[in-house]
Amino acid sequence: MKLTTYTDFGLRTLMYLATLPEGELTSVAHVSKVYEISRNHLVKIVNQLAREGYVRAVRGKNGGICLARTPADINIGLVIRSLENNIQGIDCGSPACYLVKICRLKDALKQAMDAFLAVMDGYTLADLIGNRDELMVIFSELEPPKNSVKLRS
């Protein structure tokens, strides 16, 4: 199954945030520079992740973003379901398909998507960053100048 770039960047953002020291904030601009992606596109993704309760956004001069939950409490299957706009595997209405009434492809693709999501339900963000030390090496090589702040309790 191929995920949209929207979901891909959402998962990558969560992975990056999960490698930050607890309580450390970073900015959307910083994350977009790390991954070399559009800041405007990432703003939309982070806003949705915040609405879903995965990311905490702090406004203001010393604001930024961080995880809103522990990595072990973030289920990857649920994240994918919240970010993907079509988890049916196919859009039979765009363009309109004349086979819709008798088509077996949509059912086969739905079964495949259900199986994919069942596998992803078995993973948490903690599982994806189990190699945190290796991720940190890569992120340190990709890091633009750092402008993160410590979250005040």
Order of alpha helices (4+ residues) and beta strands (2+ residues): alpha-beta-alpha-alpha-beta-beta-alpha-alpha-alpha-alpha-beta
